[in-house]
Amino acid sequence: MTRIDITDDVVRQLRDVLEAEVLDDEHNYMGARFAAMDLGHDELAVFVREADAATYYEALQRAKRPERPE
């Protein structure tokens, strides 16, 4: 696990996982990985596997922020 880039797609996919309410604890990154795989969010699943805990937490904080209109 290491520090890797947090892409917009990762944040969108993590937001989708959070909104699906399939996690018992949003800080459980392995649960997030399995939920991502179940929902077909491959980029998020790879991100969670490769990212360190601090990077996952940063992505989680971004995903919890309201989306900005484009």
C-alpha positions, -999 to +999 in steps of 0.1 A: +000+000+000+012+034-009+002+070-016-015+071-050-035+096-070-071+101-062-090+105-094-124+121-100-137+086-110-125+071-077-143+098-058-175+094-078-174+056-074-168+059-037-197+083-034-219+058-052-208+031-027-216+054+002-250+063-012-258+026-017-256+022+020-239-012+018-210-005+042-214-012+079-185+013+085-173+037+059-138+035+073-136-002+066-116+001+033-117-036+026-155-035+029-154-006+005-133-027-019-158-056-019-187-032-023-169-016-053-165-050-069-201-058-063-212-026-079-188-030-109-166-001-098-133-015-109-113+017-106-123+021-070-116-016-062-081-012-076-076+021-058-086+005-024-063-024-030-033-002-038-038+029-016-026+033+020-051+041+047-044+078+047-051+080+010-083+061+013-094+084+042-087+114+020-107+100-008-135+092+016-135+128+028-138+140-008-166+116-015-186+129+015-185+165+002-214+176-019-207+174-057-199+206-074-220+213-105-200+213-137 
